């Protein structure tokens, strides 16, 4: 499942992360699905819609988006359970400029 918010010509995608839990459906979320998401985001970008995608920090995702989008690495905290809180690096992928990092 992909969560999409569209408001004022801006879209946020929170898709299943690459190389992470992807059993949201019986079919999972494959590498091919990641490529389809990128193509869809690119088509929105061509329509002058601001796109923001969050995804895992993997070489595949960086390579997939590097030529068409800006990529920002951020550090977040993952809570698997209250006893195992750990920082991780994720990617924010966008097609627009702002005065701050996001």
N, C-alpha and C positions, 0 to 999 in steps of 0.2 A: 504494500500500500504506500502511496506517495501522498503526503499532505501538501496541499497547495493553497496559498492565500493570494488572492488577486484583489488589489485595492489601489485605485489611482494609478493604474498602469505600472504596478509593481507586483512581482511574483516572488514568493519564497517557496523553495522546494526543500522538504526534509524527507528525502528518499532513504530507503535502507542503505546503510553505509557499505562501501566496498570492503570485502573480506571481513565482514562482521555478521552478526545475526541477520538472516534474511528470510526466515521461515514465516513471513507475514502471510503468505499464501501457500497453496499446495505446490506452486511452481517456483517459489523462492524469488530472488531478485538477482539475476545473472549479470555477468559482464556485458552481455548483449543488451540487457535492459539499461545498464549504465550508459552505454553508447547511444541508445534510443533517447534517454533523458537528455543527454548532451545535445543531440540533434534537435530535439524539441525546444530546449532552452535557446539554442542558436536561432531557430525560426522566430521565437518571441523577440529576441534581441534585434533581429532584422526588422521587426515591426515597431521598434523604438519602445519596447516594454522593458523596464528595469528588472533584471533577474538576479536573484541571490540564491545560491545553493549551498547547503552544508553537506560535507561528506568527510570520509576518513582520509587521513594523510597517508596515501599510498602512492607509489611511483606511477601506477596505472592511472589513477585519477589526475595526478599532476600532468602527465603526458597527454591525457585525453582533453584537458581544458586549456593547456598552456598557450596555444596559438590564438584562441578566440576570446578568452576571458582573463580577468585579473584574479590572481590567487593570493589569498592572505592566510598565513598560518596563525592559529590562535591556540592558546592553552586553556583547556577546560578541566573540570573535575568530573570524573565518572564515578557514580555510586553503584557498585554492583550489589552491595548490601552495606548496612551501616558500619560493619567491621572492615570493609575493604574499599576505602575511598582512595582513589589515585588520580593524579593529573594525567592528561593525555593531550596530544596535539591533534587538532582537526583542521580542516580547510574550509574557508569561506570563499566561494567562487562567485564573481560578479561581473557585470558588463557595464558598470557605470562608475563615475567619479563622485566622491563626496569630500567634505572638508575634514572628516575624521576617517579612521581606518575601515569602518564598516559602511 
